[in-house]
Amino acid sequence: MWKEKDNKLCREFIFSDFVSAFGFMTQVAIIAEKMDHHPNWSNVYNKVIIELTTHDAGNTITENDRNLASAIDKLIA
């Protein structure tokens, strides 16, 4: 579930291993590039943390962030 924190949409994803986590990140990267809206994220082994905010809008949550979050959710549904 996405949470709003410090003007960001945040979510943590846990996978079975590093390869699965990295594969997920690759899928997100392709979607983000097509949307021209890129996440702040980190990865440690099987954990991926994503933060979405719109820099051009003063680092606030916009419809672009909500659309990307929705697209990411579809990957794991």
Phi, psi and omega in degrees: 000132177287140177236143175270125181210126177053046180060033178223148167269125186234143176204144177249135179240135178242131181240174183288332182198179183296318182298319178295317179296316181291324176298318176300314180298323178296317178297318178296319181300319180295316179296314182299320179296317178297325180275351186053044180215109193251138183278158161268129182208165175218158181219127171229113182049259185257008183249131175238126177248127181240135173236128180244129175205157181254108183298319182294344180256023179080032179058051175237169178277128179235180177300328177301319180293317179295323178293317178294318178301318179296318178296321178296317179302323180295332178294327186256000181290000000 
